[in-house]
Amino acid sequence: MIVHVHLDSSITLDDPDSFTAFSVSAPGLEFGQVVAAFGADAKARDDDHVWISISRLHELGSVHGDADWRNGCDGMMAFAASKGWVDEERQLVRAHIER
């Protein structure tokens, strides 16, 4: 699954049914622009990663609207949590930024 941040700061999902890879694609954007696109739903750590709200990810995926998608996404989040890539307190998941 790829969270795509567009030049106009809109955010969509690319390859939403792929639950074995997760990243943020932000071609042409600087790190600060990527974080700003997520607003309060993000936490910056370094120039290569951003922590985004899991509920925001669910919201983006809601256009796929079925329980199978949500189960797949939740499974991916469980795997990410097992690797230390989830901030349980704030419910954020870490994503590598690809520019």
PDB file as gemmi writes it, atoms N, CA and C in Angstrom:
CRYST1    1.000    1.000    1.000  90.00  90.00  90.00 P 1                      
ATOM      1  N   MET A   1       0.844  -1.168   0.000  1.00  0.00           N  
ATOM      2  CA  MET A   1       0.000   0.000   0.000  1.00  0.00           C  
ATOM      3  C   MET A   1       0.892   1.235   0.000  1.00  0.00           C  
ATOM      4  N   ILE A   2       0.521   2.162  -0.811  1.00  0.00           N  
ATOM      5  CA  ILE A   2       1.279   3.406  -0.903  1.00  0.00           C  
ATOM      6  C   ILE A   2       0.340   4.568  -0.603  1.00  0.00           C  
ATOM      7  N   VAL A   3       0.701   5.374   0.366  1.00  0.00           N  
ATOM      8  CA  VAL A   3      -0.025   6.590   0.666  1.00  0.00           C  
ATOM      9  C   VAL A   3       0.606   7.665  -0.209  1.00  0.00           C  
ATOM     10  N   HIS A   4      -0.152   8.176  -1.157  1.00  0.00           N  
ATOM     11  CA  HIS A   4       0.388   9.119  -2.140  1.00  0.00           C  
ATOM     12  C   HIS A   4       0.006  10.543  -1.748  1.00  0.00           C  
ATOM     13  N   VAL A   5       1.024  11.362  -1.495  1.00  0.00           N  
ATOM     14  CA  VAL A   5       0.815  12.784  -1.231  1.00  0.00           C  
ATOM     15  C   VAL A   5       1.092  13.518  -2.539  1.00  0.00           C  
ATOM     16  N   HIS A   6       0.063  14.169  -3.059  1.00  0.00           N  
ATOM     17  CA  HIS A   6       0.158  14.859  -4.345  1.00  0.00           C  
ATOM     18  C   HIS A   6       0.692  16.279  -4.160  1.00  0.00           C  
ATOM     19  N   LEU A   7       1.101  16.887  -5.244  1.00  0.00           N  
ATOM     20  CA  LEU A   7       1.646  18.247  -5.206  1.00  0.00           C  
ATOM     21  C   LEU A   7       0.668  19.258  -4.606  1.00  0.00           C  
ATOM     22  N   ASP A   8      -0.632  19.009  -4.751  1.00  0.00           N  
ATOM     23  CA  ASP A   8      -1.631  19.923  -4.187  1.00  0.00           C  
ATOM     24  C   ASP A   8      -1.964  19.579  -2.728  1.00  0.00           C  
ATOM     25  N   SER A   9      -1.189  18.688  -2.119  1.00  0.00           N  
ATOM     26  CA  SER A   9      -1.335  18.229  -0.728  1.00  0.00           C  
ATOM     27  C   SER A   9      -2.504  17.281  -0.505  1.00  0.00           C  
ATOM     28  N   SER A  10      -3.205  16.896  -1.567  1.00  0.00           N  
ATOM     29  CA  SER A  10      -4.240  15.879  -1.398  1.00  0.00           C  
ATOM     30  C   SER A  10      -3.552  14.523  -1.182  1.00  0.00           C  
ATOM     31  N   ILE A  11      -4.263  13.608  -0.556  1.00  0.00           N  
ATOM     32  CA  ILE A  11      -3.693  12.312  -0.208  1.00  0.00           C  
ATOM     33  C   ILE A  11      -4.631  11.213  -0.686  1.00  0.00           C  
ATOM     34  N   THR A  12      -4.075  10.233  -1.386  1.00  0.00           N  
ATOM     35  CA  THR A  12      -4.839   9.081  -1.860  1.00  0.00           C  
ATOM     36  C   THR A  12      -4.032   7.813  -1.583  1.00  0.00           C  
ATOM     37  N   LEU A  13      -4.682   6.670  -1.780  1.00  0.00           N  
ATOM     38  CA  LEU A  13      -3.986   5.390  -1.661  1.00  0.00           C  
ATOM     39  C   LEU A  13      -3.734   4.818  -3.042  1.00  0.00           C  
ATOM     40  N   ASP A  14      -2.514   4.377  -3.271  1.00  0.00           N  
ATOM     41  CA  ASP A  14      -2.170   3.635  -4.476  1.00  0.00           C  
ATOM     42  C   ASP A  14      -1.951   2.186  -4.045  1.00  0.00           C  
ATOM     43  N   ASP A  15      -2.347   1.259  -4.884  1.00  0.00           N  
ATOM     44  CA  ASP A  15      -2.195  -0.161  -4.593  1.00  0.00           C  
ATOM     45  C   ASP A  15      -2.757  -0.500  -3.207  1.00  0.00           C  
ATOM     46  N   PRO A  16      -4.009  -0.112  -2.947  1.00  0.00           N  
ATOM     47  CA  PRO A  16      -4.576  -0.228  -1.599  1.00  0.00           C  
ATOM     48  C   PRO A  16      -4.751  -1.651  -1.092  1.00  0.00           C  
ATOM     49  N   ASP A  17      -4.754  -2.632  -1.992  1.00  0.00           N  
ATOM     50  CA  ASP A  17      -4.947  -4.012  -1.560  1.00  0.00           C  
ATOM     51  C   ASP A  17      -3.651  -4.771  -1.349  1.00  0.00           C  
ATOM     52  N   SER A  18      -2.533  -4.072  -1.439  1.00  0.00           N  
ATOM     53  CA  SER A  18      -1.235  -4.682  -1.151  1.00  0.00           C  
ATOM     54  C   SER A  18      -0.904  -4.427   0.318  1.00  0.00           C  
ATOM     55  N   PHE A  19      -0.943  -5.476   1.115  1.00  0.00           N  
ATOM     56  CA  PHE A  19      -0.728  -5.340   2.544  1.00  0.00           C  
ATOM     57  C   PHE A  19       0.642  -5.860   2.982  1.00  0.00           C  
ATOM     58  N   THR A  20       1.553  -6.034   2.021  1.00  0.00           N  
ATOM     59  CA  THR A  20       2.885  -6.537   2.349  1.00  0.00           C  
ATOM     60  C   THR A  20       3.965  -5.467   2.259  1.00  0.00           C  
ATOM     61  N   ALA A  21       3.599  -4.269   1.844  1.00  0.00           N  
ATOM     62  CA  ALA A  21       4.544  -3.155   1.776  1.00  0.00           C  
ATOM     63  C   ALA A  21       3.781  -1.879   2.095  1.00  0.00           C  
ATOM     64  N   PHE A  22       4.475  -0.939   2.724  1.00  0.00           N  
ATOM     65  CA  PHE A  22       3.814   0.297   3.136  1.00  0.00           C  
ATOM     66  C   PHE A  22       4.799   1.445   3.035  1.00  0.00           C  
ATOM     67  N   SER A  23       4.394   2.508   2.350  1.00  0.00           N  
ATOM     68  CA  SER A  23       5.256   3.684   2.233  1.00  0.00           C  
ATOM     69  C   SER A  23       4.405   4.895   1.886  1.00  0.00           C  
ATOM     70  N   VAL A  24       5.052   6.048   1.943  1.00  0.00           N  
ATOM     71  CA  VAL A  24       4.446   7.297   1.505  1.00  0.00           C  
ATOM     72  C   VAL A  24       5.204   7.744   0.258  1.00  0.00           C  
ATOM     73  N   SER A  25       4.484   7.969  -0.824  1.00  0.00           N  
ATOM     74  CA  SER A  25       5.070   8.473  -2.060  1.00  0.00           C  
ATOM     75  C   SER A  25       4.783   9.968  -2.124  1.00  0.00           C  
ATOM     76  N   ALA A  26       5.829  10.746  -2.305  1.00  0.00           N  
ATOM     77  CA  ALA A  26       5.669  12.201  -2.333  1.00  0.00           C  
ATOM     78  C   ALA A  26       6.620  12.816  -3.355  1.00  0.00           C  
ATOM     79  N   PRO A  27       6.437  12.488  -4.641  1.00  0.00           N  
ATOM     80  CA  PRO A  27       7.340  13.027  -5.653  1.00  0.00           C  
ATOM     81  C   PRO A  27       7.240  14.544  -5.750  1.00  0.00           C  
ATOM     82  N   GLY A  28       8.390  15.179  -5.737  1.00  0.00           N  
ATOM     83  CA  GLY A  28       8.446  16.629  -5.900  1.00  0.00           C  
ATOM     84  C   GLY A  28       8.180  17.430  -4.638  1.00  0.00           C  
ATOM     85  N   LEU A  29       7.979  16.768  -3.513  1.00  0.00           N  
ATOM     86  CA  LEU A  29       7.687  17.484  -2.275  1.00  0.00           C  
ATOM     87  C   LEU A  29       8.852  17.389  -1.292  1.00  0.00           C  
ATOM     88  N   GLU A  30       9.049  18.445  -0.551  1.00  0.00           N  
ATOM     89  CA  GLU A  30      10.030  18.460   0.524  1.00  0.00           C  
ATOM     90  C   GLU A  30       9.422  17.787   1.756  1.00  0.00           C  
ATOM     91  N   PHE A  31      10.275  17.386   2.675  1.00  0.00           N  
ATOM     92  CA  PHE A  31       9.823  16.691   3.880  1.00  0.00           C  
ATOM     93  C   PHE A  31       8.755  17.487   4.629  1.00  0.00           C  
ATOM     94  N   GLY A  32       8.975  18.770   4.838  1.00  0.00           N  
ATOM     95  CA  GLY A  32       8.013  19.596   5.559  1.00  0.00           C  
ATOM     96  C   GLY A  32       6.659  19.651   4.875  1.00  0.00           C  
ATOM     97  N   GLN A  33       6.651  19.624   3.547  1.00  0.00           N  
ATOM     98  CA  GLN A  33       5.391  19.633   2.801  1.00  0.00           C  
ATOM     99  C   GLN A  33       4.620  18.330   3.006  1.00  0.00           C  
ATOM    100  N   VAL A  34       5.362  17.231   3.095  1.00  0.00           N  
ATOM    101  CA  VAL A  34       4.729  15.925   3.327  1.00  0.00           C  
ATOM    102  C   VAL A  34       4.055  15.924   4.689  1.00  0.00           C  
ATOM    103  N   VAL A  35       4.781  16.338   5.713  1.00  0.00           N  
ATOM    104  CA  VAL A  35       4.230  16.370   7.069  1.00  0.00           C  
ATOM    105  C   VAL A  35       3.038  17.315   7.131  1.00  0.00           C  
ATOM    106  N   ALA A  36       3.150  18.482   6.509  1.00  0.00           N  
ATOM    107  CA  ALA A  36       2.064  19.465   6.524  1.00  0.00           C  
ATOM    108  C   ALA A  36       0.803  18.929   5.848  1.00  0.00           C  
ATOM    109  N   ALA A  37       0.955  18.104   4.819  1.00  0.00           N  
ATOM    110  CA  ALA A  37      -0.209  17.550   4.124  1.00  0.00           C  
ATOM    111  C   ALA A  37      -1.065  16.704   5.060  1.00  0.00           C  
ATOM    112  N   PHE A  38      -0.426  16.040   6.022  1.00  0.00           N  
ATOM    113  CA  PHE A  38      -1.160  15.218   6.982  1.00  0.00           C  
ATOM    114  C   PHE A  38      -1.704  16.034   8.144  1.00  0.00           C  
ATOM    115  N   GLY A  39      -1.228  17.255   8.311  1.00  0.00           N  
ATOM    116  CA  GLY A  39      -1.700  18.118   9.395  1.00  0.00           C  
ATOM    117  C   GLY A  39      -1.436  17.498  10.753  1.00  0.00           C  
ATOM    118  N   ALA A  40      -2.433  17.563  11.614  1.00  0.00           N  
ATOM    119  CA  ALA A  40      -2.293  17.041  12.980  1.00  0.00           C  
ATOM    120  C   ALA A  40      -2.210  15.516  13.001  1.00  0.00           C  
ATOM    121  N   ASP A  41      -2.462  14.877  11.853  1.00  0.00           N  
ATOM    122  CA  ASP A  41      -2.427  13.420  11.780  1.00  0.00           C  
ATOM    123  C   ASP A  41      -1.035  12.869  11.513  1.00  0.00           C  
ATOM    124  N   ALA A  42       0.001  13.628  11.817  1.00  0.00           N  
ATOM    125  CA  ALA A  42       1.349  13.167  11.523  1.00  0.00           C  
ATOM    126  C   ALA A  42       2.316  13.582  12.614  1.00  0.00           C  
ATOM    127  N   LYS A  43       3.418  12.871  12.645  1.00  0.00           N  
ATOM    128  CA  LYS A  43       4.500  13.198  13.559  1.00  0.00           C  
ATOM    129  C   LYS A  43       5.796  12.993  12.780  1.00  0.00           C  
ATOM    130  N   ALA A  44       6.638  13.999  12.774  1.00  0.00           N  
ATOM    131  CA  ALA A  44       7.900  13.918  12.051  1.00  0.00           C  
ATOM    132  C   ALA A  44       8.968  13.325  12.962  1.00  0.00           C  
ATOM    133  N   ARG A  45       9.813  12.488  12.402  1.00  0.00           N  
ATOM    134  CA  ARG A  45      10.935  11.924  13.146  1.00  0.00           C  
ATOM    135  C   ARG A  45      12.264  12.274  12.477  1.00  0.00           C  
ATOM    136  N   ASP A  46      12.351  11.998  11.209  1.00  0.00           N  
ATOM    137  CA  ASP A  46      13.562  12.291  10.445  1.00  0.00           C  
ATOM    138  C   ASP A  46      13.139  12.536   8.996  1.00  0.00           C  
ATOM    139  N   ASP A  47      14.064  12.895   8.151  1.00  0.00           N  
ATOM    140  CA  ASP A  47      13.723  13.245   6.771  1.00  0.00           C  
ATOM    141  C   ASP A  47      13.282  12.065   5.917  1.00  0.00           C  
ATOM    142  N   ASP A  48      13.425  10.850   6.418  1.00  0.00           N  
ATOM    143  CA  ASP A  48      13.072   9.673   5.623  1.00  0.00           C  
ATOM    144  C   ASP A  48      11.781   8.991   6.060  1.00  0.00           C  
ATOM    145  N   HIS A  49      11.234   9.391   7.204  1.00  0.00           N  
ATOM    146  CA  HIS A  49      10.043   8.727   7.745  1.00  0.00           C  
ATOM    147  C   HIS A  49       9.061   9.738   8.311  1.00  0.00           C  
ATOM    148  N   VAL A  50       7.808   9.387   8.229  1.00  0.00           N  
ATOM    149  CA  VAL A  50       6.749  10.175   8.861  1.00  0.00           C  
ATOM    150  C   VAL A  50       5.832   9.177   9.569  1.00  0.00           C  
ATOM    151  N   TRP A  51       5.314   9.568  10.708  1.00  0.00           N  
ATOM    152  CA  TRP A  51       4.366   8.748  11.455  1.00  0.00           C  
ATOM    153  C   TRP A  51       2.983   9.309  11.178  1.00  0.00           C  
ATOM    154  N   ILE A  52       2.088   8.473  10.640  1.00  0.00           N  
ATOM    155  CA  ILE A  52       0.760   8.942  10.276  1.00  0.00           C  
ATOM    156  C   ILE A  52      -0.314   8.210  11.085  1.00  0.00           C  
ATOM    157  N   SER A  53      -1.418   8.868  11.244  1.00  0.00           N  
ATOM    158  CA  SER A  53      -2.522   8.340  12.023  1.00  0.00           C  
ATOM    159  C   SER A  53      -3.111   7.086  11.374  1.00  0.00           C  
ATOM    160  N   ILE A  54      -3.261   6.046  12.180  1.00  0.00           N  
ATOM    161  CA  ILE A  54      -3.873   4.823  11.678  1.00  0.00           C  
ATOM    162  C   ILE A  54      -5.332   5.083  11.324  1.00  0.00           C  
ATOM    163  N   SER A  55      -6.005   5.915  12.090  1.00  0.00           N  
ATOM    164  CA  SER A  55      -7.404   6.219  11.756  1.00  0.00           C  
ATOM    165  C   SER A  55      -7.494   6.978  10.429  1.00  0.00           C  
ATOM    166  N   ARG A  56      -6.503   7.830  10.140  1.00  0.00           N  
ATOM    167  CA  ARG A  56      -6.479   8.522   8.840  1.00  0.00           C  
ATOM    168  C   ARG A  56      -6.289   7.514   7.712  1.00  0.00           C  
ATOM    169  N   LEU A  57      -5.445   6.524   7.944  1.00  0.00           N  
ATOM    170  CA  LEU A  57      -5.240   5.471   6.949  1.00  0.00           C  
ATOM    171  C   LEU A  57      -6.550   4.713   6.723  1.00  0.00           C  
ATOM    172  N   HIS A  58      -7.260   4.397   7.794  1.00  0.00           N  
ATOM    173  CA  HIS A  58      -8.561   3.728   7.653  1.00  0.00           C  
ATOM    174  C   HIS A  58      -9.541   4.607   6.883  1.00  0.00           C  
ATOM    175  N   GLU A  59      -9.490   5.903   7.151  1.00  0.00           N  
ATOM    176  CA  GLU A  59     -10.363   6.840   6.442  1.00  0.00           C  
ATOM    177  C   GLU A  59     -10.059   6.837   4.942  1.00  0.00           C  
ATOM    178  N   LEU A  60      -8.782   6.852   4.594  1.00  0.00           N  
ATOM    179  CA  LEU A  60      -8.387   6.813   3.185  1.00  0.00           C  
ATOM    180  C   LEU A  60      -8.839   5.520   2.524  1.00  0.00           C  
ATOM    181  N   GLY A  61      -8.811   4.437   3.268  1.00  0.00           N  
ATOM    182  CA  GLY A  61      -9.204   3.139   2.731  1.00  0.00           C  
ATOM    183  C   GLY A  61     -10.701   2.908   2.725  1.00  0.00           C  
ATOM    184  N   SER A  62     -11.456   3.784   3.367  1.00  0.00           N  
ATOM    185  CA  SER A  62     -12.896   3.573   3.468  1.00  0.00           C  
ATOM    186  C   SER A  62     -13.586   3.581   2.107  1.00  0.00           C  
ATOM    187  N   VAL A  63     -12.944   4.172   1.103  1.00  0.00           N  
ATOM    188  CA  VAL A  63     -13.534   4.154  -0.236  1.00  0.00           C  
ATOM    189  C   VAL A  63     -13.576   2.733  -0.790  1.00  0.00           C  
ATOM    190  N   HIS A  64     -12.782   1.854  -0.204  1.00  0.00           N  
ATOM    191  CA  HIS A  64     -12.793   0.448  -0.629  1.00  0.00           C  
ATOM    192  C   HIS A  64     -13.894  -0.301   0.105  1.00  0.00           C  
ATOM    193  N   GLY A  65     -14.348   0.282   1.214  1.00  0.00           N  
ATOM    194  CA  GLY A  65     -15.572  -0.023   1.904  1.00  0.00           C  
ATOM    195  C   GLY A  65     -15.921  -1.435   2.305  1.00  0.00           C  
ATOM    196  N   ASP A  66     -15.015  -2.357   2.353  1.00  0.00           N  
ATOM    197  CA  ASP A  66     -15.446  -3.676   2.787  1.00  0.00           C  
ATOM    198  C   ASP A  66     -14.608  -4.189   3.957  1.00  0.00           C  
ATOM    199  N   ALA A  67     -15.150  -5.172   4.629  1.00  0.00           N  
ATOM    200  CA  ALA A  67     -14.500  -5.737   5.809  1.00  0.00           C  
ATOM    201  C   ALA A  67     -13.176  -6.411   5.449  1.00  0.00           C  
ATOM    202  N   ASP A  68     -13.069  -6.975   4.254  1.00  0.00           N  
ATOM    203  CA  ASP A  68     -11.819  -7.623   3.857  1.00  0.00           C  
ATOM    204  C   ASP A  68     -10.668  -6.623   3.803  1.00  0.00           C  
ATOM    205  N   TRP A  69     -10.938  -5.424   3.265  1.00  0.00           N  
ATOM    206  CA  TRP A  69      -9.886  -4.406   3.208  1.00  0.00           C  
ATOM    207  C   TRP A  69      -9.463  -4.015   4.619  1.00  0.00           C  
ATOM    208  N   ARG A  70     -10.423  -3.766   5.481  1.00  0.00           N  
ATOM    209  CA  ARG A  70     -10.110  -3.360   6.857  1.00  0.00           C  
ATOM    210  C   ARG A  70      -9.330  -4.455   7.584  1.00  0.00           C  
ATOM    211  N   ASN A  71      -9.722  -5.710   7.395  1.00  0.00           N  
ATOM    212  CA  ASN A  71      -8.997  -6.816   8.024  1.00  0.00           C  
ATOM    213  C   ASN A  71      -7.567  -6.888   7.514  1.00  0.00           C  
ATOM    214  N   GLY A  72      -7.372  -6.688   6.217  1.00  0.00           N  
ATOM    215  CA  GLY A  72      -6.026  -6.698   5.651  1.00  0.00           C  
ATOM    216  C   GLY A  72      -5.180  -5.565   6.205  1.00  0.00           C  
ATOM    217  N   CYS A  73      -5.772  -4.388   6.296  1.00  0.00           N  
ATOM    218  CA  CYS A  73      -5.065  -3.222   6.834  1.00  0.00           C  
ATOM    219  C   CYS A  73      -4.714  -3.446   8.306  1.00  0.00           C  
ATOM    220  N   ASP A  74      -5.665  -3.960   9.079  1.00  0.00           N  
ATOM    221  CA  ASP A  74      -5.404  -4.214  10.494  1.00  0.00           C  
ATOM    222  C   ASP A  74      -4.318  -5.269  10.680  1.00  0.00           C  
ATOM    223  N   GLY A  75      -4.285  -6.256   9.798  1.00  0.00           N  
ATOM    224  CA  GLY A  75      -3.211  -7.256   9.847  1.00  0.00           C  
ATOM    225  C   GLY A  75      -1.855  -6.628   9.566  1.00  0.00           C  
ATOM    226  N   MET A  76      -1.820  -5.707   8.602  1.00  0.00           N  
ATOM    227  CA  MET A  76      -0.577  -5.006   8.290  1.00  0.00           C  
ATOM    228  C   MET A  76      -0.136  -4.154   9.483  1.00  0.00           C  
ATOM    229  N   MET A  77      -1.093  -3.518  10.155  1.00  0.00           N  
ATOM    230  CA  MET A  77      -0.759  -2.708  11.335  1.00  0.00           C  
ATOM    231  C   MET A  77      -0.251  -3.587  12.480  1.00  0.00           C  
ATOM    232  N   ALA A  78      -0.805  -4.788  12.627  1.00  0.00           N  
ATOM    233  CA  ALA A  78      -0.327  -5.714  13.663  1.00  0.00           C  
ATOM    234  C   ALA A  78       1.113  -6.122  13.376  1.00  0.00           C  
ATOM    235  N   PHE A  79       1.437  -6.376  12.112  1.00  0.00           N  
ATOM    236  CA  PHE A  79       2.809  -6.705  11.744  1.00  0.00           C  
ATOM    237  C   PHE A  79       3.728  -5.523  12.038  1.00  0.00           C  
ATOM    238  N   ALA A  80       3.286  -4.320  11.652  1.00  0.00           N  
ATOM    239  CA  ALA A  80       4.087  -3.118  11.907  1.00  0.00           C  
ATOM    240  C   ALA A  80       4.317  -2.940  13.410  1.00  0.00           C  
ATOM    241  N   ALA A  81       3.313  -3.191  14.206  1.00  0.00           N  
ATOM    242  CA  ALA A  81       3.454  -3.076  15.663  1.00  0.00           C  
ATOM    243  C   ALA A  81       4.484  -4.063  16.188  1.00  0.00           C  
ATOM    244  N   SER A  82       4.512  -5.263  15.623  1.00  0.00           N  
ATOM    245  CA  SER A  82       5.476  -6.276  16.072  1.00  0.00           C  
ATOM    246  C   SER A  82       6.912  -5.874  15.762  1.00  0.00           C  
ATOM    247  N   LYS A  83       7.101  -4.961  14.825  1.00  0.00           N  
ATOM    248  CA  LYS A  83       8.429  -4.476  14.437  1.00  0.00           C  
ATOM    249  C   LYS A  83       8.787  -3.156  15.124  1.00  0.00           C  
ATOM    250  N   GLY A  84       7.869  -2.632  15.930  1.00  0.00           N  
ATOM    251  CA  GLY A  84       8.124  -1.366  16.610  1.00  0.00           C  
ATOM    252  C   GLY A  84       7.794  -0.149  15.773  1.00  0.00           C  
ATOM    253  N   TRP A  85       7.013  -0.325  14.728  1.00  0.00           N  
ATOM    254  CA  TRP A  85       6.692   0.763  13.815  1.00  0.00           C  
ATOM    255  C   TRP A  85       5.343   1.399  14.106  1.00  0.00           C  
ATOM    256  N   VAL A  86       4.767   1.109  15.269  1.00  0.00           N  
ATOM    257  CA  VAL A  86       3.493   1.701  15.667  1.00  0.00           C  
ATOM    258  C   VAL A  86       3.679   2.374  17.017  1.00  0.00           C  
ATOM    259  N   ASP A  87       3.245   3.605  17.102  1.00  0.00           N  
ATOM    260  CA  ASP A  87       3.194   4.336  18.366  1.00  0.00           C  
ATOM    261  C   ASP A  87       1.812   4.038  18.945  1.00  0.00           C  
ATOM    262  N   GLU A  88       1.763   3.086  19.871  1.00  0.00           N  
ATOM    263  CA  GLU A  88       0.480   2.630  20.421  1.00  0.00           C  
ATOM    264  C   GLU A  88      -0.263   3.745  21.144  1.00  0.00           C  
ATOM    265  N   GLU A  89       0.467   4.584  21.856  1.00  0.00           N  
ATOM    266  CA  GLU A  89      -0.162   5.653  22.623  1.00  0.00           C  
ATOM    267  C   GLU A  89      -0.909   6.632  21.724  1.00  0.00           C  
ATOM    268  N   ARG A  90      -0.254   7.049  20.646  1.00  0.00           N  
ATOM    269  CA  ARG A  90      -0.864   8.039  19.751  1.00  0.00           C  
ATOM    270  C   ARG A  90      -1.547   7.407  18.536  1.00  0.00           C  
ATOM    271  N   GLN A  91      -1.440   6.078  18.406  1.00  0.00           N  
ATOM    272  CA  GLN A  91      -2.035   5.347  17.277  1.00  0.00           C  
ATOM    273  C   GLN A  91      -1.539   5.864  15.936  1.00  0.00           C  
ATOM    274  N   LEU A  92      -0.198   5.880  15.809  1.00  0.00           N  
ATOM    275  CA  LEU A  92       0.466   6.293  14.578  1.00  0.00           C  
ATOM    276  C   LEU A  92       1.285   5.130  14.039  1.00  0.00           C  
ATOM    277  N   VAL A  93       1.449   5.072  12.736  1.00  0.00           N  
ATOM    278  CA  VAL A  93       2.290   4.065  12.099  1.00  0.00           C  
ATOM    279  C   VAL A  93       3.387   4.783  11.305  1.00  0.00           C  
ATOM    280  N   ARG A  94       4.587   4.208  11.369  1.00  0.00           N  
ATOM    281  CA  ARG A  94       5.742   4.793  10.685  1.00  0.00           C  
ATOM    282  C   ARG A  94       5.733   4.370   9.212  1.00  0.00           C  
ATOM    283  N   ALA A  95       6.001   5.342   8.358  1.00  0.00           N  
ATOM    284  CA  ALA A  95       6.072   5.082   6.921  1.00  0.00           C  
ATOM    285  C   ALA A  95       7.334   5.714   6.351  1.00  0.00           C  
ATOM    286  N   HIS A  96       8.004   4.955   5.504  1.00  0.00           N  
ATOM    287  CA  HIS A  96       9.159   5.468   4.771  1.00  0.00           C  
ATOM    288  C   HIS A  96       8.643   6.387   3.665  1.00  0.00           C  
ATOM    289  N   ILE A  97       9.302   7.517   3.487  1.00  0.00           N  
ATOM    290  CA  ILE A  97       8.907   8.463   2.429  1.00  0.00           C  
ATOM    291  C   ILE A  97       9.753   8.204   1.194  1.00  0.00           C  
ATOM    292  N   GLU A  98       9.081   7.985   0.087  1.00  0.00           N  
ATOM    293  CA  GLU A  98       9.751   7.830  -1.196  1.00  0.00           C  
ATOM    294  C   GLU A  98       9.500   9.077  -2.015  1.00  0.00           C  
ATOM    295  N   ARG A  99      10.583   9.730  -2.391  1.00  0.00           N  
ATOM    296  CA  ARG A  99      10.433  10.950  -3.205  1.00  0.00           C  
ATOM    297  C   ARG A  99      10.928  10.612  -4.569  1.00  0.00           C  
TER     298      ARG A  99                                                      
END                                                                             
